[in-house]
Amino acid sequence: MNVVILSGRVGKKPEVRNTPTGQKAVTFSVANDRKDKSGNKITDWFNCTAWGNTADFIEQYVDKGSAIEVTGSLQTRSWEDNGQKKTIYFILVDKVNFQQGNAKKEEN
């Protein structure tokens, strides 16, 4: 089972694009803080992508600094660049909820 649930703050305004077939996609990153063994704060950044109705919701309600929880699956994308294999990991978002401090909205 591939399920990711992540909460944190959105790093910058989500980027919206439309595919040639007219599908909407939104990309954004979520910052999540943790502490290392010495107690120092470390911020991890997670790239997220959403499509369709979820993308519409994010475009309308989510902005830089929004405290959100995303539910989705971990995905990879690989390609070759000048003979070198590259891979990225991202969360394919299925659902978004706002955390405390934001207006109470939930994407269905």
MOPAC internal coordinates of N, CA, C and O (Angstrom, degrees):
PM7 1SCF
backbone

  N    0.0000 0     0.00 0     0.00 0    0    0    0
  C    1.4405 1     0.00 0     0.00 0    1    0    0
  C    1.5240 1   108.23 1     0.00 0    2    1    0
  O    1.2310 1   120.04 1   -46.03 1    3    2    1
  N    1.3030 1   117.53 1   133.97 1    3    2    1
  C    1.4633 1   123.83 1  -177.94 1    5    3    2
  C    1.5243 1   108.49 1  -116.72 1    6    5    3
  O    1.2310 1   120.40 1   -88.54 1    7    6    5
  N    1.3325 1   116.84 1    91.46 1    7    6    5
  C    1.4607 1   121.77 1   179.80 1    9    7    6
  C    1.5210 1   108.74 1  -129.92 1   10    9    7
  O    1.2310 1   120.75 1   -49.72 1   11   10    9
  N    1.3257 1   116.17 1   130.28 1   11   10    9
  C    1.4550 1   122.53 1   177.22 1   13   11   10
  C    1.5166 1   108.23 1  -120.80 1   14   13   11
  O    1.2310 1   120.68 1   -48.36 1   15   14   13
  N    1.3266 1   116.31 1   131.64 1   15   14   13
  C    1.4626 1   122.02 1   171.83 1   17   15   14
  C    1.5200 1   105.92 1  -124.44 1   18   17   15
  O    1.2310 1   120.57 1   -58.34 1   19   18   17
  N    1.3181 1   116.51 1   121.66 1   19   18   17
  C    1.4572 1   121.75 1  -173.82 1   21   19   18
  C    1.5145 1   109.35 1  -135.77 1   22   21   19
  O    1.2310 1   120.57 1   -44.45 1   23   22   21
  N    1.3252 1   116.52 1   135.55 1   23   22   21
  C    1.4615 1   119.48 1   173.51 1   25   23   22
  C    1.5176 1   108.78 1  -122.12 1   26   25   23
  O    1.2310 1   121.33 1   -31.90 1   27   26   25
  N    1.3194 1   115.07 1   148.10 1   27   26   25
  C    1.4489 1   121.25 1   179.70 1   29   27   26
  C    1.5175 1   109.96 1   171.66 1   30   29   27
  O    1.2310 1   121.06 1    15.63 1   31   30   29
  N    1.3195 1   115.58 1  -164.37 1   31   30   29
  C    1.4637 1   121.31 1  -179.86 1   33   31   30
  C    1.5267 1   110.78 1  -111.05 1   34   33   31
  O    1.2310 1   121.12 1   -36.83 1   35   34   33
  N    1.3200 1   115.47 1   143.17 1   35   34   33
  C    1.4606 1   122.03 1   179.37 1   37   35   34
  C    1.5262 1   108.46 1   -73.48 1   38   37   35
  O    1.2310 1   120.86 1   -48.73 1   39   38   37
  N    1.3396 1   115.96 1   131.27 1   39   38   37
  C    1.4600 1   121.13 1  -174.49 1   41   39   38
  C    1.5140 1   115.40 1   -75.73 1   42   41   39
  O    1.2310 1   120.01 1   142.52 1   43   42   41
  N    1.3162 1   117.58 1   -37.48 1   43   42   41
  C    1.4637 1   121.95 1   177.32 1   45   43   42
  C    1.5194 1   108.47 1  -153.25 1   46   45   43
  O    1.2310 1   121.02 1   -11.74 1   47   46   45
  N    1.3098 1   115.66 1   168.26 1   47   46   45
  C    1.4637 1   120.19 1  -178.06 1   49   47   46
  C    1.5304 1   109.77 1   -54.35 1   50   49   47
  O    1.2310 1   119.96 1   -49.72 1   51   50   49
  N    1.3377 1   117.67 1   130.28 1   51   50   49
  C    1.4668 1   120.16 1   179.27 1   53   51   50
  C    1.5311 1   111.90 1   -56.64 1   54   53   51
  O    1.2310 1   121.22 1   -38.29 1   55   54   53
  N    1.3357 1   115.28 1   141.71 1   55   54   53
  C    1.4647 1   121.21 1   179.71 1   57   55   54
  C    1.5236 1   109.19 1   -94.69 1   58   57   55
  O    1.2310 1   120.90 1   -52.89 1   59   58   57
  N    1.3211 1   115.89 1   127.11 1   59   58   57
  C    1.4644 1   122.43 1  -177.46 1   61   59   58
  C    1.5224 1   108.88 1  -105.95 1   62   61   59
  O    1.2310 1   121.04 1   -43.33 1   63   62   61
  N    1.3364 1   115.61 1   136.67 1   63   62   61
  C    1.4629 1   119.78 1   173.70 1   65   63   62
  C    1.5165 1   108.21 1  -143.32 1   66   65   63
  O    1.2310 1   121.15 1   -22.90 1   67   66   65
  N    1.3079 1   115.40 1   157.10 1   67   66   65
  C    1.4595 1   121.55 1   176.67 1   69   67   66
  C    1.5214 1   108.34 1  -117.70 1   70   69   67
  O    1.2310 1   121.06 1   -43.55 1   71   70   69
  N    1.3322 1   115.58 1   136.45 1   71   70   69
  C    1.4528 1   120.09 1   178.45 1   73   71   70
  C    1.5299 1   108.74 1   -76.92 1   74   73   71
  O    1.2310 1   119.99 1   -14.47 1   75   74   73
  N    1.3246 1   117.63 1   165.53 1   75   74   73
  C    1.4657 1   119.72 1   177.04 1   77   75   74
  C    1.5331 1   113.52 1   -57.78 1   78   77   75
  O    1.2310 1   120.35 1   156.04 1   79   78   77
  N    1.3443 1   116.93 1   -23.96 1   79   78   77
  C    1.4663 1   120.24 1   178.89 1   81   79   78
  C    1.5312 1   112.30 1   -88.42 1   82   81   79
  O    1.2310 1   120.49 1  -177.64 1   83   82   81
  N    1.3431 1   116.67 1     2.36 1   83   82   81
  C    1.4572 1   120.60 1   176.39 1   85   83   82
  C    1.5069 1   115.66 1    91.89 1   86   85   83
  O    1.2310 1   119.41 1  -175.43 1   87   86   85
  N    1.3269 1   118.73 1     4.57 1   87   86   85
  C    1.4640 1   120.78 1   177.28 1   89   87   86
  C    1.5224 1   110.01 1   -79.00 1   90   89   87
  O    1.2310 1   120.78 1   -40.44 1   91   90   89
  N    1.3343 1   116.11 1   139.56 1   91   90   89
  C    1.4560 1   121.08 1   178.67 1   93   91   90
  C    1.5234 1   109.66 1   -92.37 1   94   93   91
  O    1.2310 1   121.20 1   -42.63 1   95   94   93
  N    1.3331 1   115.31 1   137.37 1   95   94   93
  C    1.4656 1   122.07 1   174.36 1   97   95   94
  C    1.5204 1   107.92 1  -129.84 1   98   97   95
  O    1.2310 1   120.73 1   -38.18 1   99   98   97
  N    1.3118 1   116.21 1   141.82 1   99   98   97
  C    1.4566 1   122.02 1   177.79 1  101   99   98
  C    1.5211 1   107.89 1  -125.65 1  102  101   99
  O    1.2310 1   120.48 1   -46.85 1  103  102  101
  N    1.3356 1   116.69 1   133.15 1  103  102  101
  C    1.4569 1   121.31 1   175.43 1  105  103  102
  C    1.5256 1   108.81 1  -119.91 1  106  105  103
  O    1.2310 1   121.15 1   -35.26 1  107  106  105
  N    1.3156 1   115.41 1   144.74 1  107  106  105
  C    1.4587 1   121.38 1   179.15 1  109  107  106
  C    1.5214 1   108.21 1  -161.87 1  110  109  107
  O    1.2310 1   120.42 1   -11.42 1  111  110  109
  N    1.3214 1   116.80 1   168.58 1  111  110  109
  C    1.4604 1   120.40 1   177.94 1  113  111  110
  C    1.5208 1   109.13 1  -123.12 1  114  113  111
  O    1.2310 1   121.23 1   -31.55 1  115  114  113
  N    1.3298 1   115.25 1   148.45 1  115  114  113
  C    1.4561 1   122.34 1   179.78 1  117  115  114
  C    1.5230 1   108.28 1  -120.04 1  118  117  115
  O    1.2310 1   120.96 1   -51.24 1  119  118  117
  N    1.3411 1   115.76 1   128.76 1  119  118  117
  C    1.4602 1   122.01 1   177.12 1  121  119  118
  C    1.5170 1   108.94 1   -92.27 1  122  121  119
  O    1.2310 1   121.12 1   -44.58 1  123  122  121
  N    1.3267 1   115.46 1   135.42 1  123  122  121
  C    1.4541 1   121.69 1   179.07 1  125  123  122
  C    1.5268 1   106.93 1  -133.01 1  126  125  123
  O    1.2310 1   120.25 1   -54.41 1  127  126  125
  N    1.3301 1   117.13 1   125.59 1  127  126  125
  C    1.4652 1   121.55 1  -177.73 1  129  127  126
  C    1.5205 1   111.56 1   -94.01 1  130  129  127
  O    1.2310 1   121.35 1   -33.91 1  131  130  129
  N    1.3286 1   115.02 1   146.09 1  131  130  129
  C    1.4601 1   122.74 1   174.31 1  133  131  130
  C    1.5165 1   107.63 1  -147.73 1  134  133  131
  O    1.2310 1   120.30 1    -8.59 1  135  134  133
  N    1.3084 1   117.02 1   171.41 1  135  134  133
  C    1.4666 1   121.12 1   179.10 1  137  135  134
  C    1.5253 1   109.57 1  -116.66 1  138  137  135
  O    1.2310 1   121.39 1   -36.59 1  139  138  137
  N    1.3379 1   114.95 1   143.41 1  139  138  137
  C    1.4633 1   119.06 1   175.46 1  141  139  138
  C    1.5328 1   108.93 1   -83.78 1  142  141  139
  O    1.2310 1   119.99 1     4.76 1  143  142  141
  N    1.3288 1   117.62 1  -175.24 1  143  142  141
  C    1.4642 1   121.87 1  -176.26 1  145  143  142
  C    1.5227 1   112.74 1   -61.58 1  146  145  143
  O    1.2310 1   120.60 1   153.92 1  147  146  145
  N    1.3342 1   116.45 1   -26.08 1  147  146  145
  C    1.4674 1   120.49 1  -179.90 1  149  147  146
  C    1.5192 1   112.61 1   -89.06 1  150  149  147
  O    1.2310 1   120.22 1   177.84 1  151  150  149
  N    1.3253 1   117.18 1    -2.16 1  151  150  149
  C    1.4611 1   120.56 1  -179.76 1  153  151  150
  C    1.5129 1   114.14 1    90.04 1  154  153  151
  O    1.2310 1   120.17 1  -175.25 1  155  154  153
  N    1.3343 1   117.28 1     4.75 1  155  154  153
  C    1.4721 1   121.14 1   178.21 1  157  155  154
  C    1.5156 1   110.24 1   -76.62 1  158  157  155
  O    1.2310 1   120.89 1   -40.16 1  159  158  157
  N    1.3308 1   115.91 1   139.84 1  159  158  157
  C    1.4665 1   120.94 1   179.44 1  161  159  158
  C    1.5226 1   110.47 1   -74.64 1  162  161  159
  O    1.2310 1   121.34 1   -47.49 1  163  162  161
  N    1.3203 1   115.05 1   132.51 1  163  162  161
  C    1.4662 1   122.37 1   175.18 1  165  163  162
  C    1.5235 1   106.86 1  -124.35 1  166  165  163
  O    1.2310 1   120.67 1   -46.58 1  167  166  165
  N    1.3289 1   116.31 1   133.42 1  167  166  165
  C    1.4542 1   120.62 1   177.95 1  169  167  166
  C    1.5205 1   109.04 1  -105.96 1  170  169  167
  O    1.2310 1   120.86 1   -56.35 1  171  170  169
  N    1.3254 1   115.97 1   123.65 1  171  170  169
  C    1.4641 1   122.17 1   174.19 1  173  171  170
  C    1.5218 1   107.83 1  -100.65 1  174  173  171
  O    1.2310 1   120.62 1   -40.09 1  175  174  173
  N    1.3324 1   116.42 1   139.91 1  175  174  173
  C    1.4677 1   122.25 1   178.80 1  177  175  174
  C    1.5103 1   108.62 1  -111.60 1  178  177  175
  O    1.2310 1   120.96 1   -49.21 1  179  178  177
  N    1.3352 1   115.78 1   130.79 1  179  178  177
  C    1.4569 1   121.75 1  -179.35 1  181  179  178
  C    1.5268 1   109.28 1  -118.50 1  182  181  179
  O    1.2310 1   120.89 1   -55.86 1  183  182  181
  N    1.3349 1   115.91 1   124.14 1  183  182  181
  C    1.4604 1   121.09 1   177.41 1  185  183  182
  C    1.5187 1   109.17 1   -79.30 1  186  185  183
  O    1.2310 1   120.98 1   -42.41 1  187  186  185
  N    1.3345 1   115.74 1   137.59 1  187  186  185
  C    1.4604 1   122.02 1  -177.39 1  189  187  186
  C    1.5262 1   109.75 1  -130.66 1  190  189  187
  O    1.2310 1   120.88 1   -33.14 1  191  190  189
  N    1.3323 1   115.91 1   146.86 1  191  190  189
  C    1.4576 1   122.93 1   175.90 1  193  191  190
  C    1.5244 1   108.41 1  -134.88 1  194  193  191
  O    1.2310 1   120.90 1   -42.34 1  195  194  193
  N    1.3331 1   115.88 1   137.66 1  195  194  193
  C    1.4667 1   120.91 1   176.84 1  197  195  194
  C    1.5224 1   108.78 1  -133.25 1  198  197  195
  O    1.2310 1   120.87 1   -28.03 1  199  198  197
  N    1.3276 1   115.93 1   151.97 1  199  198  197
  C    1.4620 1   123.13 1  -178.41 1  201  199  198
  C    1.5260 1   110.08 1  -127.10 1  202  201  199
  O    1.2310 1   120.46 1   -17.24 1  203  202  201
  N    1.3201 1   116.72 1   162.76 1  203  202  201
  C    1.4633 1   123.36 1   169.70 1  205  203  202
  C    1.5128 1   114.37 1    60.11 1  206  205  203
  O    1.2310 1   120.56 1    45.83 1  207  206  205
  N    1.3501 1   116.53 1  -134.17 1  207  206  205
  C    1.4604 1   121.89 1  -176.72 1  209  207  206
  C    1.5242 1   112.18 1   -61.96 1  210  209  207
  O    1.2310 1   120.40 1   144.04 1  211  210  209
  N    1.3304 1   116.84 1   -35.96 1  211  210  209
  C    1.4597 1   119.95 1   177.72 1  213  211  210
  C    1.5236 1   109.93 1   -64.88 1  214  213  211
  O    1.2310 1   120.11 1   139.75 1  215  214  213
  N    1.3167 1   117.40 1   -40.25 1  215  214  213
  C    1.4637 1   121.41 1   176.44 1  217  215  214
  C    1.5242 1   110.75 1   -63.03 1  218  217  215
  O    1.2310 1   120.11 1   139.25 1  219  218  217
  N    1.3326 1   117.39 1   -40.75 1  219  218  217
  C    1.4710 1   121.13 1   177.00 1  221  219  218
  C    1.5174 1   110.97 1   -59.44 1  222  221  219
  O    1.2310 1   120.41 1   134.72 1  223  222  221
  N    1.3345 1   116.83 1   -45.28 1  223  222  221
  C    1.4655 1   122.23 1  -179.84 1  225  223  222
  C    1.5264 1   110.43 1   -61.19 1  226  225  223
  O    1.2310 1   120.63 1   132.43 1  227  226  225
  N    1.3311 1   116.41 1   -47.57 1  227  226  225
  C    1.4625 1   120.83 1  -178.80 1  229  227  226
  C    1.5257 1   110.58 1   -62.86 1  230  229  227
  O    1.2310 1   120.55 1   136.18 1  231  230  229
  N    1.3289 1   116.55 1   -43.82 1  231  230  229
  C    1.4708 1   120.02 1   178.94 1  233  231  230
  C    1.5281 1   110.66 1   -58.35 1  234  233  231
  O    1.2310 1   120.23 1   139.45 1  235  234  233
  N    1.3147 1   117.17 1   -40.55 1  235  234  233
  C    1.4634 1   121.65 1  -175.09 1  237  235  234
  C    1.5270 1   113.15 1   -77.31 1  238  237  235
  O    1.2310 1   119.43 1   140.93 1  239  238  237
  N    1.3371 1   118.69 1   -39.07 1  239  238  237
  C    1.4586 1   120.63 1  -168.43 1  241  239  238
  C    1.5313 1   116.54 1  -114.83 1  242  241  239
  O    1.2310 1   119.57 1   157.70 1  243  242  241
  N    1.3245 1   118.42 1   -22.30 1  243  242  241
  C    1.4637 1   120.88 1  -173.52 1  245  243  242
  C    1.5214 1   110.09 1   -96.59 1  246  245  243
  O    1.2310 1   121.06 1   -43.46 1  247  246  245
  N    1.3342 1   115.59 1   136.54 1  247  246  245
  C    1.4629 1   121.04 1  -179.87 1  249  247  246
  C    1.5238 1   108.79 1  -140.18 1  250  249  247
  O    1.2310 1   120.64 1    -5.39 1  251  250  249
  N    1.3096 1   116.37 1   174.61 1  251  250  249
  C    1.4571 1   122.15 1   176.40 1  253  251  250
  C    1.5285 1   108.72 1   -54.20 1  254  253  251
  O    1.2310 1   120.78 1   -48.09 1  255  254  253
  N    1.3289 1   116.11 1   131.91 1  255  254  253
  C    1.4534 1   121.55 1   177.96 1  257  255  254
  C    1.5141 1   115.07 1    88.46 1  258  257  255
  O    1.2310 1   119.71 1   170.56 1  259  258  257
  N    1.3316 1   118.16 1    -9.44 1  259  258  257
  C    1.4673 1   120.40 1   179.11 1  261  259  258
  C    1.5192 1   110.10 1   -60.24 1  262  261  259
  O    1.2310 1   120.69 1   -46.92 1  263  262  261
  N    1.3435 1   116.29 1   133.08 1  263  262  261
  C    1.4671 1   121.64 1   174.94 1  265  263  262
  C    1.5236 1   107.15 1   -88.94 1  266  265  263
  O    1.2310 1   120.97 1   -67.11 1  267  266  265
  N    1.3377 1   115.75 1   112.89 1  267  266  265
  C    1.4633 1   119.75 1  -174.63 1  269  267  266
  C    1.5188 1   111.36 1  -131.63 1  270  269  267
  O    1.2310 1   121.80 1   -15.50 1  271  270  269
  N    1.3075 1   114.16 1   164.50 1  271  270  269
  C    1.4602 1   123.00 1   169.65 1  273  271  270
  C    1.5205 1   106.31 1  -123.01 1  274  273  271
  O    1.2310 1   120.61 1   -52.68 1  275  274  273
  N    1.3207 1   116.43 1   127.32 1  275  274  273
  C    1.4623 1   120.21 1   177.43 1  277  275  274
  C    1.5222 1   109.18 1  -112.43 1  278  277  275
  O    1.2310 1   121.22 1   -34.98 1  279  278  277
  N    1.3150 1   115.26 1   145.02 1  279  278  277
  C    1.4529 1   122.41 1   173.80 1  281  279  278
  C    1.5220 1   106.64 1  -122.88 1  282  281  279
  O    1.2310 1   120.54 1   -45.70 1  283  282  281
  N    1.3171 1   116.58 1   134.30 1  283  282  281
  C    1.4566 1   120.31 1  -179.26 1  285  283  282
  C    1.5090 1   110.80 1  -174.79 1  286  285  283
  O    1.2310 1   121.16 1    29.41 1  287  286  285
  N    1.3278 1   115.39 1  -150.59 1  287  286  285
  C    1.4652 1   120.69 1   179.75 1  289  287  286
  C    1.5243 1   109.34 1  -133.02 1  290  289  287
  O    1.2310 1   120.86 1   -28.70 1  291  290  289
  N    1.3254 1   115.97 1   151.30 1  291  290  289
  C    1.4528 1   121.67 1   178.26 1  293  291  290
  C    1.5269 1   108.53 1   -81.35 1  294  293  291
  O    1.2310 1   120.72 1   -52.49 1  295  294  293
  N    1.3175 1   116.22 1   127.51 1  295  294  293
  C    1.4668 1   121.98 1  -178.15 1  297  295  294
  C    1.5313 1   109.45 1  -123.83 1  298  297  295
  O    1.2310 1   120.57 1   -21.01 1  299  298  297
  N    1.3157 1   116.52 1   158.99 1  299  298  297
  C    1.4616 1   121.75 1   173.77 1  301  299  298
  C    1.5214 1   109.25 1  -127.45 1  302  301  299
  O    1.2310 1   121.48 1   -25.56 1  303  302  301
  N    1.2934 1   114.77 1   154.44 1  303  302  301
  C    1.4583 1   121.37 1   173.78 1  305  303  302
  C    1.5260 1   106.18 1  -138.29 1  306  305  303
  O    1.2310 1   120.23 1   -52.29 1  307  306  305
  N    1.3322 1   117.16 1   127.71 1  307  306  305
  C    1.4620 1   121.97 1  -177.81 1  309  307  306
  C    1.5242 1   110.21 1  -122.61 1  310  309  307
  O    1.2310 1   120.89 1   -30.61 1  311  310  309
  N    1.3334 1   115.90 1   149.39 1  311  310  309
  C    1.4507 1   122.77 1   177.37 1  313  311  310
  C    1.5249 1   108.70 1  -158.99 1  314  313  311
  O    1.2310 1   121.18 1   -10.68 1  315  314  313
  N    1.3229 1   115.35 1   169.32 1  315  314  313
  C    1.4611 1   120.39 1   176.47 1  317  315  314
  C    1.5141 1   109.62 1  -109.12 1  318  317  315
  O    1.2310 1   121.45 1   -42.59 1  319  318  317
  N    1.3288 1   114.83 1   137.41 1  319  318  317
  C    1.4598 1   121.98 1   178.85 1  321  319  318
  C    1.5248 1   107.31 1  -130.70 1  322  321  319
  O    1.2310 1   120.71 1   -69.26 1  323  322  321
  N    1.3308 1   116.25 1   110.74 1  323  322  321
  C    1.4663 1   121.96 1  -176.91 1  325  323  322
  C    1.5320 1   111.88 1    53.16 1  326  325  323
  O    1.2310 1   120.90 1  -137.52 1  327  326  325
  N    1.3244 1   115.88 1    42.48 1  327  326  325
  C    1.4552 1   121.27 1   177.08 1  329  327  326
  C    1.5174 1   114.34 1    81.03 1  330  329  327
  O    1.2310 1   120.01 1  -179.83 1  331  330  329
  N    1.3223 1   117.58 1     0.17 1  331  330  329
  C    1.4564 1   121.19 1  -179.88 1  333  331  330
  C    1.5269 1   110.23 1  -108.33 1  334  333  331
  O    1.2310 1   120.98 1   -52.35 1  335  334  333
  N    1.3372 1   115.72 1   127.65 1  335  334  333
  C    1.4605 1   120.06 1  -179.52 1  337  335  334
  C    1.5312 1   109.78 1   -74.94 1  338  337  335
  O    1.2310 1   120.88 1   -47.50 1  339  338  337
  N    1.3361 1   115.92 1   132.50 1  339  338  337
  C    1.4596 1   122.16 1   177.79 1  341  339  338
  C    1.5158 1   108.30 1  -125.34 1  342  341  339
  O    1.2310 1   121.21 1   -34.17 1  343  342  341
  N    1.3138 1   115.30 1   145.83 1  343  342  341
  C    1.4593 1   121.78 1  -179.94 1  345  343  342
  C    1.5126 1   108.94 1  -138.42 1  346  345  343
  O    1.2310 1   120.80 1   -41.94 1  347  346  345
  N    1.3350 1   116.08 1   138.06 1  347  346  345
  C    1.4543 1   120.80 1   171.92 1  349  347  346
  C    1.5234 1   108.84 1  -120.52 1  350  349  347
  O    1.2310 1   121.36 1   -27.81 1  351  350  349
  N    1.3029 1   115.00 1   152.19 1  351  350  349
  C    1.4659 1   122.62 1   176.51 1  353  351  350
  C    1.5152 1   107.70 1  -116.47 1  354  353  351
  O    1.2310 1   120.19 1   -39.44 1  355  354  353
  N    1.3197 1   117.25 1   140.56 1  355  354  353
  C    1.4556 1   120.80 1   178.51 1  357  355  354
  C    1.5231 1   109.07 1  -153.50 1  358  357  355
  O    1.2310 1   121.53 1   -16.55 1  359  358  357
  N    1.3145 1   114.68 1   163.45 1  359  358  357
  C    1.4597 1   120.81 1   177.55 1  361  359  358
  C    1.5167 1   108.26 1   -97.29 1  362  361  359
  O    1.2310 1   120.38 1   -57.06 1  363  362  361
  N    1.3185 1   116.88 1   122.94 1  363  362  361
  C    1.4562 1   122.36 1   173.56 1  365  363  362
  C    1.5250 1   105.90 1   -86.99 1  366  365  363
  O    1.2310 1   120.56 1   -72.45 1  367  366  365
  N    1.3278 1   116.54 1   107.55 1  367  366  365
  C    1.4646 1   123.13 1  -169.30 1  369  367  366
  C    1.5284 1   110.83 1   -81.69 1  370  369  367
  O    1.2310 1   121.46 1   -49.95 1  371  370  369
  N    1.3348 1   114.82 1   130.05 1  371  370  369
  C    1.4637 1   122.08 1   174.84 1  373  371  370
  C    1.5242 1   111.64 1  -102.95 1  374  373  371
  O    1.2310 1   120.58 1   148.10 1  375  374  373
  N    1.3397 1   116.49 1   -31.90 1  375  374  373
  C    1.4630 1   120.65 1  -173.94 1  377  375  374
  C    1.5189 1   110.24 1  -149.72 1  378  377  375
  O    1.2310 1   120.79 1   -33.88 1  379  378  377
  N    1.3334 1   116.09 1   146.12 1  379  378  377
  C    1.4665 1   122.83 1   178.27 1  381  379  378
  C    1.5159 1   109.06 1  -129.67 1  382  381  379
  O    1.2310 1   120.65 1   -44.80 1  383  382  381
  N    1.3247 1   116.37 1   135.20 1  383  382  381
  C    1.4615 1   122.79 1   172.64 1  385  383  382
  C    1.5196 1   108.10 1  -127.58 1  386  385  383
  O    1.2310 1   120.26 1   -34.41 1  387  386  385
  N    1.3213 1   117.10 1   145.59 1  387  386  385
  C    1.4522 1   120.82 1   174.01 1  389  387  386
  C    1.5175 1   109.33 1   -84.09 1  390  389  387
  O    1.2310 1   120.92 1   -35.49 1  391  390  389
  N    1.3287 1   115.85 1   144.51 1  391  390  389
  C    1.4535 1   122.48 1   175.98 1  393  391  390
  C    1.5253 1   109.29 1   -94.76 1  394  393  391
  O    1.2310 1   120.06 1    -4.80 1  395  394  393
  N    1.3198 1   117.48 1   175.20 1  395  394  393
  C    1.4619 1   121.28 1  -178.53 1  397  395  394
  C    1.5193 1   110.65 1   -53.35 1  398  397  395
  O    1.2310 1   121.21 1   -30.15 1  399  398  397
  N    1.3223 1   115.30 1   149.85 1  399  398  397
  C    1.4542 1   120.72 1  -179.37 1  401  399  398
  C    1.5128 1   113.17 1    94.19 1  402  401  399
  O    1.2310 1   119.80 1   169.09 1  403  402  401
  N    1.3150 1   117.98 1   -10.91 1  403  402  401
  C    1.4649 1   122.40 1   177.27 1  405  403  402
  C    1.5231 1   108.75 1  -114.73 1  406  405  403
  O    1.2310 1   120.95 1   -16.55 1  407  406  405
  N    1.2894 1   115.79 1   163.45 1  407  406  405
  C    1.4655 1   120.66 1   173.79 1  409  407  406
  C    1.5230 1   108.26 1   -56.72 1  410  409  407
  O    1.2310 1   119.92 1   -36.75 1  411  410  409
  N    1.2939 1   117.77 1   143.25 1  411  410  409
  C    1.4598 1   121.70 1  -178.85 1  413  411  410
  C    1.5151 1   110.31 1   -77.19 1  414  413  411
  O    1.2310 1   120.45 1   -84.01 1  415  414  413
  N    1.3046 1   116.74 1    95.99 1  415  414  413
  C    1.4460 1   122.56 1   177.45 1  417  415  414
  C    1.5128 1   107.69 1  -131.72 1  418  417  415
  O    1.2310 1   120.76 1   -35.29 1  419  418  417
  N    1.2920 1   116.16 1   144.71 1  419  418  417
  C    1.4590 1   121.23 1   177.33 1  421  419  418
  C    1.5029 1   108.79 1  -137.53 1  422  421  419
  O    1.2310 1   120.74 1   -48.37 1  423  422  421
  N    1.3269 1   116.18 1   131.63 1  423  422  421
  C    1.4687 1   122.09 1   178.33 1  425  423  422
  C    1.5188 1   106.94 1   -83.39 1  426  425  423
  O    1.2310 1   119.99 1   -49.17 1  427  426  425
  N    1.3080 1   117.62 1   130.83 1  427  426  425
  C    1.4691 1   121.37 1  -179.48 1  429  427  426
  C    1.5007 1   111.11 1  -101.12 1  430  429  427
  O    1.2310 1   120.10 1   180.00 1  431  430  429

